[in-house]
Amino acid sequence: MQPSSFRFALVLSALAVSSFLPLATAQHTPTAQQLAGIAKDNARHFGDDPDDPGPLAKDLSPSTSPKDVAAAMRKVADWQLQRSQPYFDRIWTWSVLYSGFVAAADALDEPRYRNAMEAVGRKYNWELRSHLPDADDQSIGQTYLELYLRKKDPAMMLPTQKELDALIAAPRLSNIPNKEIAWWWCDALFMAPPVWARMYKATGDGKYLAYLDEEWERTANRLYDTKEHLYARDASYFTRTEANGKKMFWSRGNGWVMGGLIRTLRYLPQGDPKRAFYVEQLREMAARVAELQGADGLWRAGMLDSQSYDQPEVSGSALFTYALAAGVNDGLLDRKKYTPVIRGAWAGMIHHVYADGRLGCVQQTGAEPAPFKASASYTYGVGAFLLAGSEVLHLQGQ
């Protein structure tokens, strides 16, 4: 058996053993502040974390065959769409889900998901969530612009363009400690740069790429750890450590970055002077992330202290899976090296899908590793899962 095949076999063995055990609850007890945050997320219909989510799905396969991946995607997407559509909004927690629905619509040739996204755009007149929006409030522009590029209806694009033009003209630096730059937190690299890259694709105007390249470089210079090849969540985490004394690197935060790299590179011209920088950073992060993969194929919320976290975190794991699979599909990452990592991660995530389609083990909103229930399911985690599935579905040479 080849080393890569052996690694995947180990993941399946770990999943087989764990299938006879109840899904663990988080090791640490949530603080009062964390419980209040969970309650707020639930009240805003981002998701929930019931004490009894019902049984795990028994009709899904951990295989990465197109048929099996499509079945899992449909099960999760249909569950999420049915329960969430009445509450669709423009905040980032929803826009990540919308990106997943658009990807699923294309991958599965399922117009229902795309039609639902077009309905969101019409509901909000294709406008972003705020004027001079931060990265989070820009994020829904990814969906607007992907739909525009399909239909070429200017109404879908012009309001976003107006806001991006205003941002270019506005001051970009502030005096707020740890927030001096536009994209001061690593999550922003998923939320904003893909919007700017898509606007370039829509208009052909290089000013959008110039802004993107300049701001990403500022964020990388500040937050990217060139030894660990991981991003600090923001400058306030430079001195934060895990229980084992190692630096605190949040899996979802780094998943945001890797997902943002892929979603930016796909709309970046081959001749862009910063393209090689993005590709190299993707490769460096991919290699480090692969080293940190758990025996169950997934990643813990705290990346350098897996022993302190007794269950995986699925939203970060899904973002890693998406970026790795897309990187392989696009010829940016080595297929032989990363395919077993991707297959193991997909199999691990399938183990956290419930019979009704709920995707569990998704940490609530936050900025660092935190306790959560095995049943916890939130919109952005589903969006990341659908993005991952859309790439695993097309993974060749499995």
Summary of the structure (lengths in Angstrom):
residues: 398
radius of gyration: 19.6
end to end distance: 15.2
largest distance: 58.3
contacts: 1405
relative contact order: 0.17
helix: 57%
strand: 4%
